[in-house]
């Protein structure tokens, strides 16, 4: 434990993928780092599906073998639409970059613990059961964080820089008043784990994720290596508000509205409590200040239909570590380093959001359910689904062509497009988080 009066280079709040990644890389670079996690690993977290573009990041951190040992290999995704008779499968191996051909489904409790322990192994001071209570930016510079341990003991930490990786707590975004609900996309979610759900008899397909559209939103179906299956419903707030049953019964009733998913769960039993989250799409107006950076869900959260959360978190952790490393080694370059970090943080949500906002539109479903590779558009779309948006893969011209085709398809069916726009505007009206949980 750092002495009360010592000053660290960096203090990081939150020991999830974003915070642990940043802590690992900064400690490896020789900086003094404290990583504070309010819970104790392993702890439950949703978001079990990784993307192929995350695998090089795991190798960089030195945890690729450990993650492979706990994961179920995923080679693609299968989309189900009530307006189409057959599902559409996307294989990552058909993407632009043929080396990004698989990923893993993981229990986040185990995955997050691996990253957290790696940060400690590389030299970060990792502290569990330690909640940040107060953040101050004193006039003399640096940052001061007051924390409280599970046993009630408090400690004051001093550092030159702060990384907020507090997840949905969004500690700094809330404190500074920069957090904003995403008015263009608003959803609620219910989720649980099932035992003995359907599994493909083809070992190559056993770990593939299933995405099921239905009238009120969409479902995820994520097989896990231990035989459990994660199932979640992402629904319009208006649907969640209609709930008149206990959450467990309402969740099962919602599943019954999607026959292909209900069939996969016909012989399954609930193996966990059903959880609910309301109104969860948001972002902060900025991802940095003079002495702090926001990463992962502490900065923004988008609809998880493309399983982008862990990749955004790890990419943010890497970007934060690189920016602060430069600021510590070359203080005169801090402003430029933090501006580059800001641009990188905005990139992922911006690229994915264009597709997410339109996933419920008839034109987008048609393009997803009958993809064509004219101008390599299908390959580019698969690269997007694989998370390959930060490197040099030249997908952007093809994605622009895909957008043009989408707009042309929408204009060709004006009545359906207008009806979808009006329905979306009606359904995304916000409800209070407590209403989502209570159904009131």
N, C-alpha and C positions, 0 to 999 in steps of 0.2 A: 504494500500500500504506500502510495506517495505521501511524504510528509506534508503536514498542513500548509507549510509555507513554501513548498517547492513549486516550480513552474514547469509545466509540460509544454511540448511543442503543440500538441493537438489533443483535444478532448472530444470524444465521439459519444453521442447519446443514441443508444439503440443498437442491439447486437443481432440484428437480422442480416440478410445478405448484403445490403448496402453498407451498413456500418462495419460489419466484419471484413468485407472486402477492402474498404478504405483503411481500416486499422492494420490489416495484414501487410498491405503494400507500403504504408508509411513506416511501419516498424521495420520491415525488410530494408527500407532505404536508410535506416539509421536514426529515425526521429523518435522522440519519446512520446508515447501515445497511451492514453487511458480510454478504454472502451466500457461504457456503463450500460448494463442490460437490466431492465426493471424486473424481468422474470428469471426463471432458472431453466437452462437447457437440460433436456429436450422439453419444448413446450409446443402446444398445438398451434398450427397456423394453416390457413387455406392457401391455395395457389400451388398445387403440386406438379404442374406440368411445365417442364423446361423446354426451351427452344434449342435447335441445333447450334445457333450462333453463340449459345452460352458455353459450349464445350471448350472452345479455345480459352475462354476466361478461366474455366476450372483448371485447365492445364497450367495457365500462367500462375495460378495460386498454389499449384502443387497438390490439388485435391481430386484430380480426375479419377484416379483408381478408387479412392474412398467413396465417391459418389456413384461410380459404376457398381460398386458392391451392394449398395442399398437400393439401386434404381431398377426399374423395369424399362427395357429399351422401347422407344417409341419411334416408328419409322414414318408416321404420317398422321393425318387427321381425316375423319369421315364426317361429312355434313348431311343432315337429314332435313328435308323440307316437306311440310304437309301438302304443298302444291305440286310436288314431283313424286313420281312413282318409285324412283330408285334413288338411293343415296349417291353422293359423289365423293370419291376418295381422292385425296391429295397425298402423294408420296414426296417426301423431302428430296429424295434422290433424283427427282425430275426437275429440281430447281436449277437455277443458273449456275450456282457453285456446287458442283457434284460432290465435293468433299463434305459438305454440311448435310449429311444424309440421315442422321438420326439424332435423337435426344433421349431424355429419360423422364419417366414419371417417378416422383419421389415423395416420400412422407416428409413434409416440411420440418417436422420436429427433428428428424435425423439429419436432414440436409443442412438446416440452419446450425445445428450443433457442430457439424463438421467444419463449417466456415468459421464459427466462433472459436473453436479449439485451435484452428490453424492460425488465427490471428495471435492467440496467446503463444503458440509454439514459435512464431516468428519474432516475438519480443514485445508485443503489446501487453499492457497491463489490463487484463480482462477482469471485470467485476460483475458478478451476477447478484440478483436480488437488490439492486441499487437503483433507485428511481431519482432522476433529476427533478428537483422541486423548483429551482429558481435559477434564472440566467441573468447575468448582469454584464454590461460592457462599460467598465470604468473609464473615466476620462483619461487616465494615464496609459490606456492601451490594453490589448489582450481581452480575455474573457474570464469571468468568474462564474462557476456553477456550484450551487448548493445542492447536495444530494442527501438522500435518506436511505439507510439500509433496512432490510426486513426487520431487524431487531430494534429499530427506532434510532440507531446511531446515525448522526449526521456528519458530513464532511464537506469542506470547501475546497474545490479544485480550481487551480489557476492554469491557464494555457494561453498560448499566443493566438491560436485559432480554434474554432468550434465547427464540428460537422454535426448537423442535426439529421440523424437517421432514425428518428423516433416513430416512423411509420404513420399510421392513421391518427396517432396522438397529435401529429403536426405541431410540435411544441412551439417552435419559433414562428411558424406561419400564423398560429392562433394568437401568440403573444404580440406580434407586430401588426396584426390585423390585415395580413396580406393574403390569407386563404379565402378562396372564392368557390362557391358551388359552381359546377360546370352547367351552365344554363342550356347548352346545346345537347347535353346527354345526361339523363337522370335515371338511375335504376336502383332497385332494391334487390336483395339476394337472400335465398334460403339454401342451406346446404347441410349435408350429413355424410357419414360413411356407411356403406352397406357390406354385408357379408354374403358370399355365395351368389353374387351377381353373374350374369352371363359373361363368358370369356370366349374369344375366338379359339377354335381348335387349331388354327394355323399359328405356330409359335412366332412367326414373323409379324403377325398382326395383333398379338395378344396385348401389347401395350399401347396401341393406337388410341388416341383420344376421339371421342364422339361428340359432335355438336348438333343439337336437335333444336330446330326452330319450332315454336308453337304459337298459338294465337296471342299469348300475353308476354312473349319474350323468347328466351332460349335456355336450354339446359346444357351442362357439361357432364360427361361421363368419363372418368379417369381411372383406369385400372392401376392398382398398386402392387408392388412385388410381394407383399405379405398376404395377398389374397383379398384384401379389402378393395372397395371401389368408392371413389369420391364422386358424389352426385350433387349438383347444385342447380338451382333455378335462378336466373337473372331476369327479373320481371319489371314491368312498368310500375311506378309508385301507385298509380290508380288501382292496379290489380291487388297490390299488397294491402292497400287501404280497405279493400272489400272484404278482408278476412273476418269471418265470424266464428271461426273454429280455433281451438288450441293449435299452436304452431305445428306440432307434429302431424296432426290430422290434416291441416291445411296443406302442408308440404306433400303428403301422400296423395291428397286429392288433386293437387296441381300436377303431380307425375301422371295421374290417370288421364289427364287431358292430352298427353302425348303418347299415343299407342306404341310407336316403335321403342320408346324408352321404357314404357311400362312392361313391354314384353321382355326386355333385357333384365328387368327387376322382378319378374313374376315369381321366381323361387328364392329371392333374396330377402334378407331380414335386416332391419336397422341395427347398426352396431355402435351408434353414438347418439348423442343428443342432436336435435335439429337446431341449428343456429340461424340467426337472421341479422342482416345489416341493411340499413336504409339510407337512401340518398347519398351514395358513396362516391360519385364522380366529382372531382374537385381539382383545383390547382392553385398554387401560390403565384402572385404577380411577379415575383422574382425569385431566383434560386441562389442568390448570394448577396452579401453585404461586405463591408470592409473587413470584418473579422469572422465571418461565418459562411458556410455553404449548406444548402439543403439537398438531400439526396433521397432517392427512392420515393416511397409513399409520403414522406415528410414534405416533398415538393409537389407531387401530383399523383392522382390515381385515375386511370381510365378503365372503361369496361374491359373485363378480362377475356373477351371472346377469342382473342388470339394468343392467350397465355403469355403476355409480354411482361408481366410484373417482375419476375425474378431477373430477367435480362435487363430491364430498365434499372433495377436496383443495383445490379453488379456493374453495369456500365457507368452508372452514376458514382458508385464507390471508386471505380478506377479513375474516372475523370476528376473526382475530388482529390484523390491521393496525388495525382499528377499536378494539379493546380497548386495544392498546398506545398508539395515538395519544391516546386519552382519558386513559390513565394518565400519559403524559408531559406532557400539557397541563394536566390537573387531577389531581394526585397524590392528593388526598383522595378521588377517585372510583374509584381503582384497584380496590378490592375489588369494588364493584358491577359495574364493567366486566368484570372477570375472571369473575364469576359468570354474567353474561349470556353471555359467551363459552362457558363450560362447558355451559350449557343448549343453546346452538346446536350445539355439537359433538355432543352426545348425540342431537339430534333426528333427523338423517339416518339413522344406523345403526339407531336404534330403530324408525323408521317402516318401513324396508325389511326389517328382520330378521323381522318378523312374517310377511311373505310368503315370504322366503327359507327360513325354517325349515320351511315347509309345501309347498314346491314339488314335493317328491317324493310327496306324499300324493295318493291317487286323487281325493279331493274337489276339491283345488286344480286338478289337471289338467283335471277336467271343467269347472270354471268358466272356466279359461283357454281351453280348446278350444271352448267353446260360450258365449261371453260374451253377456249380455243387458243392455240399458240401462234396466232397471226402476230407478226412483229415481236415474237417471243414474249407475248403478254402473259401466258400461263407460267412460263419459267420465272418471269419477274414477280408474279403474284406468289408463287411458291417460295421465292427467296424472301419476300416480305413475311410470309407465314413462318419461315425459318428464323426470322429475326436478323437477316443479313442486310442491315441498313446502315451500319457504321463503317464498313470497310470500303473497298474499291470495286466491288462487283457492279458492273455498269447496267443497273436495272432501271434507271430513272426515265429514260426515253420511252421504254416499254410501259412503265407505269403511267406516264402521261398519256400514252395512246389508250391504255385501259380506261382512264378517266374520260377521255373523249367518247369512247364507245359507250360508257355508262350514261353520259349525258345524252347521247344520241338515242339510246334505248329508252331513256326516260321521256324524251320529247315525242317519241313514236307512240307512247301509250299515255297521253296526257291525263285521262280520267283516273287511271290506276295510280299514277304518280301524285296527282293532287289529293286523292283520297288518303294515300299513305302519309303525305305531309300533314294533312289536317289531323289524322289519327295520332301521329307522333306528337304534334303540338298539344293535343288534349291529354295524352297519357303521361307526358314528362312533367306535368305540373308537380311541384315538390310537395311532399308531406313531411311532417316533423319526424325525426328519427324514432322518437318514442311511439309514434303511430305505427311505424313499420314493424316495430317489435310487438306492439300490443294489439294491432289490428283495429285501432280506434279511429 
